[in-house]
Amino acid sequence: MDIRTATPSDTEELARLYAISFPAILKTHDEWCSELQPNARRSFNDMIVASEGGRIAGALSILPQSLFISGVEMKCGGIAGVAVLPEFRLRGIAHSLMMDAFNRMRSQQIFLSLLYPFKRSFYQKLGYGLIGDLQTMTISSAVIPRFSERDDVHPLIDHELSKLIACYDIYVRRNNCCIMRSADVWKQELKRAHKNRWTYWCHHAEGTITGYMLIEEKDQVTVKELVYLTPQALRGLLGFLAVYKTHSPLLIPFVRDEFFHLLLTDAVDVSNTPLFGLYPLSGRFGHGLMLRVADVTEALRRRKFNTAVGSVTFHIVDDQIDQNSMTLSIEFKGDAVNVNDGVTTHLISLTISTFAQLYTGYLPFTAAQKAGLIDAYFDVTFLDDAFALPAPHCLDFF
């Protein structure tokens, strides 16, 4: 098997590969060829192909990205388009492609990797940990109060694009695991929205955009992105939904530490099954975002931590990247943090996938200890405080 960087001459074969591998995506061969052309997110240099007998058997893309964790911008490789032709499956081709991707990312000093899994267990074996569980709820517009701030919500117009980008940039820095978007990416996003007849509605305050929604209208109104910087913007956007389509059900995404459902008069779905309170949650899971740490030492040194006092030694097992199987320590002295190769009396043993969940603040140390995901025989509460972050949340799908 030969693994190499893709070239434009691979377009025809790659189009066939993806048409066969993703039959649910209704694209013609020519549409796949067009999709594979370089764009604002990816070039042929970002694609890896595996060939056998002169035929392309599998491929994937590493999308060069930047995300924010603890307010720090970090380079990230988004894994997308992992595909293997049926006749070449169960030969370890996808695994080999992923291992090549890890080597490339480390050589380029990319310490983190994100993906949306087709099968969570496959990527967990490769060291990825689940860090995002965006949920959705389908509600009637009648349960949303008609907040007066809705009067400040208007459709996006062309000359306001810079204000929309500025709003998103602030949102990304405040949140956890959101991906930066360049001006070219934003232009691509607007073209996609126009093609699909999606609409941007923006909340305005003092000459700036302080929040927006990307809305799709079909049998129901679907909020594809919901971004807000202030409580007034949230109230305005929700209040606008209350009067936008009064007889249509609304599909709204939310992450687990967003509590805007408390603004609703009755948090029930359209089948009248309570979504919150004493009844089982009937909102469905929207997706599972997974993250891998490609370089543990550098990832820890770059991350910011909250004020804490104590020390801990991590013994990390990584079955795929030998350099990550290590023992290293973190000392917390108030605002000062020191990462070193020493050993303390407080030892935690864990896998690299669990480390990703702890690193991003998705999984508290106390919960990991109770679930048996870490071996630790001391009070880990101070680590919950040190590593605490908002729930990871990525608006981009790849």
C-alpha positions in Angstrom: 0.0 0.0 0.0 1.2 3.4 -1.0 0.2 6.5 1.0 0.8 9.9 -0.5 -0.5 13.5 -0.9 -3.3 13.9 -3.4 -2.9 15.7 -6.7 -5.4 17.3 -9.1 -5.0 14.3 -11.4 -6.7 12.2 -8.7 -10.0 14.1 -9.0 -11.9 11.5 -11.1 -10.9 8.6 -8.9 -11.6 10.5 -5.7 -15.0 11.5 -7.0 -15.8 7.8 -7.6 -14.5 6.9 -4.2 -16.8 9.4 -2.4 -19.8 8.7 -4.5 -19.6 5.0 -3.6 -18.6 5.6 0.1 -21.3 8.2 0.8 -24.4 7.2 -1.2 -26.7 9.2 1.1 -25.1 12.4 -0.2 -27.0 12.9 -3.5 -24.3 14.3 -5.8 -23.5 13.5 -9.4 -20.0 12.6 -10.5 -19.5 16.1 -11.8 -20.7 17.6 -8.5 -18.2 15.4 -6.6 -15.4 16.6 -8.9 -16.4 20.2 -8.3 -16.6 19.6 -4.5 -13.0 18.3 -4.5 -11.5 21.4 -6.0 -9.5 23.6 -3.7 -11.6 26.0 -1.6 -11.2 28.3 1.4 -10.9 25.3 3.8 -8.9 22.8 1.9 -6.5 22.2 -1.0 -5.1 19.0 -2.6 -2.1 19.3 -0.3 -4.4 18.7 2.6 -5.7 15.4 1.2 -4.1 12.0 1.7 -4.8 9.0 -0.5 -3.9 5.3 -0.1 -3.5 3.3 -3.3 -3.1 -0.4 -4.0 -2.3 -1.9 -7.4 -2.3 1.6 -8.9 -5.9 2.3 -7.7 -7.0 4.7 -5.0 -8.4 2.6 -2.3 -9.0 5.2 0.4 -8.6 8.9 1.3 -9.0 11.5 3.9 -8.5 15.2 4.4 -6.7 17.2 7.2 -8.4 20.6 7.3 -6.0 23.2 8.7 -7.9 25.1 11.4 -7.5 27.1 14.5 -9.7 26.8 17.6 -9.8 28.4 21.0 -9.4 26.5 24.3 -9.2 28.4 27.5 -9.0 31.6 25.5 -5.8 30.4 23.7 -5.7 30.0 19.9 -4.4 26.6 18.9 -3.7 24.9 15.6 -5.9 22.0 14.8 -6.4 19.4 12.1 -10.0 18.7 11.2 -10.3 15.1 9.9 -12.9 14.9 7.1 -13.8 12.6 4.2 -12.4 9.4 5.6 -13.4 6.8 3.0 -12.4 3.4 1.7 -13.8 1.5 -1.3 -15.8 -1.6 -0.3 -13.5 -4.0 -2.0 -10.5 -2.7 0.1 -12.2 -2.6 3.5 -11.1 -4.6 6.5 -7.5 -4.3 5.5 -6.5 -1.6 7.9 -6.4 1.2 5.2 -8.4 3.7 7.2 -6.1 3.1 10.2 -3.0 3.5 8.1 -4.4 6.8 6.7 -5.1 8.1 10.2 -1.6 7.1 11.4 -0.1 9.0 8.5 -2.3 12.0 9.4 -1.0 11.9 13.0 2.6 12.0 11.7 1.9 14.9 9.4 0.1 16.9 12.1 2.9 16.4 14.6 5.6 17.4 12.0 3.6 20.6 11.3 3.3 21.3 15.1 -0.5 20.7 15.0 -1.2 19.4 18.5 -5.0 18.9 18.3 -7.4 17.1 15.9 -11.2 17.3 15.6 -13.7 15.1 13.8 -17.3 14.0 13.6 -17.2 10.2 13.7 -19.2 7.8 11.6 -18.6 5.3 14.4 -17.4 6.5 17.8 -15.7 3.3 18.8 -13.5 3.3 15.8 -12.0 6.7 16.5 -11.9 6.1 20.3 -9.4 3.3 19.5 -7.4 5.8 17.6 -7.2 8.1 20.7 -10.2 10.4 20.1 -12.5 11.3 23.0 -16.0 12.5 22.8 -16.1 16.2 23.8 -19.3 17.5 22.2 -23.0 16.4 22.5 -25.0 19.2 20.9 -28.7 18.5 21.4 -31.7 19.8 19.6 -35.3 20.5 20.7 -38.3 20.9 18.5 -40.8 23.4 20.1 -43.7 25.5 19.1 -43.1 29.2 18.6 -46.0 29.7 21.1 -43.8 28.8 24.1 -41.4 31.6 23.3 -42.2 35.0 24.9 -42.4 37.8 22.3 -39.4 39.7 23.8 -39.3 43.4 22.9 -35.6 43.0 21.8 -37.0 41.2 18.7 -37.5 44.7 17.1 -33.7 44.9 16.8 -33.4 41.8 14.6 -33.0 42.3 10.9 -31.8 40.3 7.9 -28.1 40.5 7.0 -27.3 42.9 4.2 -24.1 42.8 2.2 -22.2 45.7 3.7 -22.7 44.3 7.2 -20.6 41.2 6.6 -17.6 42.7 8.5 -19.9 43.2 11.5 -21.1 39.6 11.3 -17.5 38.4 11.2 -16.6 40.6 14.2 -19.5 39.1 16.2 -18.5 35.6 15.4 -14.8 36.3 16.3 -15.7 37.5 19.7 -18.0 34.5 20.2 -15.2 32.1 19.2 -12.8 33.6 21.7 -15.3 33.4 24.6 -16.3 29.8 23.9 -14.6 26.4 23.8 -13.4 24.5 20.7 -15.0 26.9 18.2 -13.1 27.2 15.0 -11.9 30.5 13.5 -13.2 31.5 10.1 -11.2 33.5 7.7 -12.8 36.1 5.4 -12.6 33.6 2.6 -14.3 30.9 4.6 -17.1 33.4 5.5 -17.6 34.2 1.8 -17.8 30.5 1.1 -20.4 30.1 4.0 -22.5 32.9 2.6 -22.5 31.3 -0.9 -23.6 28.0 0.7 -26.4 29.8 2.5 -27.5 31.6 -0.6 -27.5 28.3 -2.6 -29.6 26.5 0.0 -31.8 29.6 0.6 -30.8 29.9 4.2 -31.1 33.3 5.8 -29.0 35.2 8.3 -31.0 37.2 10.9 -28.9 39.6 13.1 -29.5 41.3 16.3 -28.2 44.9 16.3 -27.2 47.1 19.2 -25.3 50.4 19.1 -24.2 50.0 15.5 -22.8 46.5 15.8 -24.1 42.9 15.4 -24.4 41.3 18.8 -25.9 38.0 17.7 -27.2 36.1 14.7 -29.2 33.1 13.6 -28.8 31.1 10.4 -32.3 29.8 9.5 -33.5 27.1 7.1 -37.2 27.0 6.1 -38.8 23.8 5.1 -41.6 21.9 6.8 -40.2 23.4 10.0 -38.0 26.3 10.8 -34.5 25.0 11.6 -31.9 27.2 13.4 -28.6 26.0 11.9 -26.4 28.4 13.9 -27.3 30.4 17.0 -24.6 32.9 18.2 -25.2 35.6 20.8 -22.9 37.9 22.8 -25.4 39.4 25.2 -28.6 38.4 27.0 -30.4 41.1 25.0 -29.2 39.4 21.8 -30.5 36.0 22.9 -33.8 37.5 23.9 -34.0 39.3 20.6 -33.3 36.3 18.5 -35.7 34.0 20.5 -38.4 36.7 20.4 -38.0 37.0 16.7 -38.5 33.3 16.3 -41.7 33.7 18.3 -43.3 35.8 15.6 -41.3 34.6 12.5 -43.5 31.6 11.7 -46.2 31.4 14.3 -47.6 28.0 13.1 -44.3 26.2 12.3 -42.4 24.0 14.7 -38.9 25.3 15.5 -35.8 23.1 15.7 -33.2 24.8 17.9 -29.7 23.5 18.9 -28.3 23.9 22.4 -25.3 22.7 24.4 -25.5 21.3 27.8 -24.5 24.5 29.7 -26.9 26.8 27.8 -30.0 27.4 29.8 -32.0 29.6 27.4 -34.9 27.0 27.6 -35.6 28.6 31.0 -36.8 31.7 29.1 -39.5 29.6 27.5 -43.0 29.4 29.0 -43.2 25.6 28.6 -40.2 23.6 27.6 -42.0 20.8 25.7 -41.5 19.4 22.3 -44.1 19.4 19.6 -45.4 16.0 20.7 -46.1 17.5 24.1 -43.5 15.4 25.9 -41.7 17.5 28.5 -38.1 18.2 27.5 -36.9 19.3 30.9 -37.9 19.0 34.5 -39.0 15.7 36.1 -39.5 13.9 32.9 -37.0 12.1 30.6 -35.2 14.3 28.1 -36.8 13.8 24.8 -34.5 16.2 22.8 -32.3 14.0 20.7 -28.5 14.1 20.4 -27.5 16.0 17.4 -23.8 15.0 16.9 -20.8 13.7 18.7 -17.7 15.9 18.3 -14.4 14.1 19.1 -11.0 15.5 19.8 -7.5 14.0 19.9 -4.4 15.4 21.5 -1.5 14.7 19.1 1.2 16.1 21.4 0.4 16.0 25.1 3.3 18.0 26.3 2.8 21.0 24.0 -1.0 20.9 24.5 -0.6 21.2 28.2 2.0 23.9 28.0 -0.2 26.1 25.8 -3.4 25.7 27.7 -4.4 28.2 30.4 -5.7 27.0 33.7 -7.9 28.5 36.4 -6.5 29.4 39.8 -5.7 26.2 41.8 -3.3 24.8 44.4 -1.9 21.3 44.2 0.0 19.0 42.0 -0.7 15.9 39.9 1.2 13.4 37.8 -0.4 12.0 34.7 0.5 8.5 33.4 -0.9 8.5 29.9 -1.2 5.5 27.7 -1.4 6.2 23.9 -1.5 3.0 21.8 -1.1 5.0 18.5 1.4 7.8 19.1 4.3 6.4 21.2 5.6 9.8 22.1 2.4 10.5 24.0 2.8 7.5 26.3 4.5 9.3 29.1 4.5 10.3 32.7 4.5 14.1 33.4 3.4 16.4 36.2 1.6 19.7 36.6 2.1 21.9 39.6 -0.6 24.6 40.4 0.5 27.4 42.6 -2.4 29.9 42.4 -2.1 31.6 39.0 1.3 29.9 38.3 1.4 26.6 36.4 4.5 24.4 35.8 4.6 21.4 33.5 7.6 19.1 34.0 8.9 15.6 33.9 8.9 15.1 37.6 6.7 12.8 39.7 4.4 13.8 42.5 2.5 11.7 45.1 -0.8 12.3 43.3 -0.8 9.9 40.3 -3.6 9.6 37.7 -3.4 6.8 35.1 -5.6 7.2 32.0 -5.9 6.7 28.3 -5.2 9.4 25.7 -9.0 9.5 24.8 -10.0 10.2 28.4 -7.2 12.8 28.6 -8.8 14.7 25.6 -12.1 14.8 27.5 -10.5 16.2 30.6 -8.2 18.6 28.7 -11.2 20.3 27.0 -13.3 20.6 30.2 -15.9 18.2 28.8 -15.4 15.7 31.5 -14.8 16.7 35.2 -12.1 14.8 37.0 -14.6 13.8 39.8 -17.0 12.3 37.2 -14.1 10.5 35.5 -13.0 9.1 38.9 -16.5 7.8 39.7 -16.9 6.2 36.3 -13.6 4.5 36.6 -12.2 6.3 33.5 -9.1 7.3 35.6 -7.2 5.6 38.3 -6.7 8.1 41.1 -6.7 7.5 44.8 -6.9 11.1 46.1 -9.3 14.0 46.1 -9.3 15.3 42.5 -11.8 18.2 43.2 -9.1 20.9 42.8 -8.5 19.6 39.2 -12.2 20.2 38.4 -11.6 23.8 39.2 -8.3 24.1 37.4 -9.5 22.6 34.1 -13.0 24.0 34.1 -14.2 25.5 30.8 -17.6 26.1 29.0 -19.0 23.0 27.3 -17.1 22.4 24.0 -19.1 23.6 21.1 -18.2 23.7 17.4 -20.5 25.3 14.8 -18.6 23.9 11.8 -19.2 20.4 10.3 -16.6 18.7 8.2 
